[in-house]
Amino acid sequence: MVAPTQVEAETLRSDLSNELMSPYCPGRTIASCPSGNARKLEDQILADAQAGKTRAEIEQGLVERFGPQIIGYAPQPVVLYGAAAAGVVGLLLLGWAGRTWRRRSRAVAVTSGATAASATAASLSPRDRDRLDDALDELDEF
């Protein structure tokens, strides 16, 4: 086994410290935990990396020591698929509601447009109505 360089060992320590959860500060990574024990754990990770251990070996050792919660929370697939299905159903319902709303607003616009036209025709005087009929008759002759 070839011993890693100091830079490779530091990089591995940094990666693991930023990705793994701290057993000393719930909800925080090892790097973000202010506990002195977290610094000691980082030093242990660095020593293991300098000794030539791989990332998987170091992670396995930490899981054996602190339990699987150090890896972090991985939701069950049922939760992920359920959330995705709920999102799709929500989008479909939103689309259906929008489509129904647009249809109703169009029906109201058509109805109000017909009402406005009949109101305009009813407001014409008999003389204006005769002039309008004459103008339409002239157009029909073309």
N, C-alpha and C positions, 0 to 999 in steps of 0.2 A: 504494500500500500504506500503510495507516495504522499508525503506530508504536504498539505496545502500551504501556499504562501500566506503571509500575514494579511495581505489585502483580501484574499479569498476567505480566510477565516473571519475577518471583520465583517465582510459582506454577508456571510452566512449568519453571523450573530445578529447583525442589523435586520436582515430579512425575517429571521425567526422571532426576534423581539418585537417587531412591528406587526407580525401576523398572529402569533399565539396569544391566548388570553392569560392574564396574570392570575395565579392562584391566590395572590395576596390582595388584589384590588378587583372585586367583582365588576364585570362590565368594562374593564379596561385591558388594553394589551400590556405585555410586559414592559415595553418601552415607555408607555404613558403612565405607568404606575409609579407613584412617588416613594414607595416603600424601599427601605434599604435592602430587604430580602429580594426584591425584584432586581436590584443591581447585582446582588450575589448570584442570582439565577442567570443573569446575562453573562457574568464572568464564567460561570460553569459552562454555559453554551459555547463561549469563546474557547475555553480550555478543551472541550470536546472536539470542536472544529479544528483546533491546532493539532490535536492528537490524531487527526485523520479520519474521524467519524464522518459519515455522510449525513446529509439532511434527514433522510428517513430514519437512520439510526438514532440521531439526536431526538427527533420527534417521538420515536417509539419509547425511548428512555424517559422522556418527560411525561408521556401518557401513562407509563407504568408507575411513575412516581406520584403524579398528581391526578390521574384519571382522564377520561376522554373529554371532559369539559374544557381542558386547556386548548384543545383544537378549536373550540368555538361552537356556536350553535348552527346546526344544519337542519332546517325545517324538513319535516317529513314530506314526501312527494304528494300525499293526499292533501296537505294544507296548500301546497303550491298550486296543484291542479284545481282545487276547490276555489281558491282566490281567482284564478284565471277564468274559470267557468262563471263565477259571479260577475266578473268584469264584463265578459262577453254578453251575458244576459242583461246587465245594466245598460250596455251600449245599444243592444237591440230594442229595449224598452224606450230608451231615450229617442232613438230613431223613429220608432212607431209613434211616440207622442208628438214629435216634431212634424211628422207627415200628417197626422190627424189635425194638428193645429193649422198647418198650411191649407189643407182642404177646407176647413171651416172658414178661414179668413178669405179664401177665394170665393166661396159661396156667398159670404156676406157682401163682398165687393160687387159681385154680379147682381145680387138682389138690390143693393143700394144704387147701382148704376141704372137698373131698370126703373126703379122708383124715381130717380132724378130725371130720367128721360120722360116719363109719364107726367111728372110734375111740371116740366118745362112745356110740354105740349098743352097741358091744362091751363097754363098761365097765359097763353097767346089769346089775343083778342080775335074776334071773328074776322076783322079786316086783315090782320096779319096772317091769319090762317089761310084766307083766300089768296093773298099774295104769295105765300109759300106754295100753295097748290099750283098756282099759275107758273111759278118758276120751275117746279118739278115737271110739269107738263111740257115746258119748253125743252127741258133736258131729255125727255123721253122721245121727242121728235127727231133728234139727231140720229 
